[in-house]
Amino acid sequence: MDGIHINGSLNGNGILFDERTLGNGLRVILSKDTSIPSVVVNLCYHVGSKDEEPGKRGFAHLFEHLMFEGSKNIAPGDYDRISLQAGCENNAYTTDDKTNYYIIAPSHQLELALWLESDRMLGFAVSEESLEIQKEVVLEEKKQVFDNRPYGSVALEFPPRLYNNSGYSWDTIGVSEDISAARLDIIREFYEEYYVPNNAVLTVVGDFDKNRVFEMINRYFGAIPAGKKIRRKTFKENYIESEISARIDDDVQLPGIFIAYKVTRENSEEFYRFDILSDVLATGDSSRLYNDLVYNKQLVSDIGCWVDAKEFSGIFYLYAILMPGVSTEQVQAEIDRIINDVSTHGITDSELEKVKNRIETRHVYRMQTNLSRADLLAHYDTFYKDASMVNTIRDNYSKVTAENIRQSAREYLKPEKRVVLNYVPRLHKV
C-alpha cells in the first residue's frame, strides 16, 4: 500500500502483532483476536505534563478534555453521542509522559472508530466557548480530587520537593493560575506541536480483517501531514542529598506519613527490583509493613508502597495512616527499621519467589483484555520503539535476585535521599 512500509512482522511468541509506519510517521500496531466481536482503537501521543513549562502547567491534561469538544467534522458534544449510539465506549488519560485515547467498539464499527480518532488528529477545531467550559471542568476536578479531599494534596506537595529543574516538578493536574489563563492561541500551538502523526502510536486490537484495516487506516490517517520534528526537553535533575521534610495541616481525621525516594526511570534494572520490593513490603496481609505495623503492633490502619515509573525518573512511595494516639515519630522509626533491614539483610528467597509468581499472574490476567493489550503495545512502542516488550517484560522480573534488591535498597532508600510529608489534623478554632 502507498505510504506504508513494514517495520516489523508477527511476533512468534505471546501476543501476536504486526507493525507498520505510515509515510507521515504514524506508527501502527495491529493485534488480532477473534474471541469476541469487539475491537479497541488506541491512540497514544508522546506528550505529558513533563513537556509543559511554567505558565502552561496543566495544558496536557486540559487538552485531553478539549479533544472531546469537537473536531474538524464533529460538532461539540457529538463525539460522545456518535460513539455511544454506535455501541462504543471511549475514554482517555494523561500522565507525566503521555496522553492516551481509546475507543472500544463492536467489530462492525471499527471504521467509525478510526474516523473519529483521525478527525481529532486532522486539525485544531477547539472554540473559545469549549475552552472556557473545559477550563472550569478541570479546575473543579482539581478542587474535588486534590484540594478538598483528605490527603489529596499529597500529589501536589511532592513534585516541587522531589524535582526543581523539569516538568516533573508539578502534578499532571497543573496549576490553577495557568489553567485559568490559558488562551486559545497558546492551546493551538500546543496542539500543532504535539498532536501530529509523527508523535503518536495507533494500536488496533481485536476482531478485524487485517488487509481491510490497513486500507482504512491509510485512508483516514495517511493524508494527515506530519508535524515538525518534536523538540524534546533535556532532562537534568539531581538526586536529593539531604532529607526534606514538611508538616502539612489538613482536614484529616488521622495523621498520615507519606514518604518518597527518587529512584531510576522505568525499564531500568533498578525499576524491576523496586517494583518487586514494593510487593514484599506492602502487598497482602503477610507483607512486611502490613504484617508488622497493621496486624501485630496495630500502629496504623492502612499502609502501602509502590513505584511511580516515569520516562526519565522514578519514585518509590510509602504511606501510612496512623491509628488514634500514635505518633508520626513512632511509625517513622518502625518504617525505617524495616527498610534498613531490607538494605542490610535483603529479602528471603521465598518472598522473592512469591512476588514473582504474583507478578506473572498479574501480567497474564492483564493480557486477557483487548484494552490492556492495546495500551501496553502503544506504551512500549512510544517510549522504547519496541512493542515486543509486551511479551518479554516478565523476563526482566525473573532475572532479579534477592541480592540485587538489597543492593538497590541500600543505594537509594537512604533517609538523606527522601522527602517526608507528615499530615496532621488541622486545628479548627471554635
Order of alpha helices (4+ residues) and beta strands (2+ residues): beta-beta-beta-beta-alpha-alpha-beta-beta-alpha-alpha-alpha-alpha-alpha-beta-alpha-beta-beta-alpha-beta-beta-alpha-alpha-alpha-alpha-alpha-beta
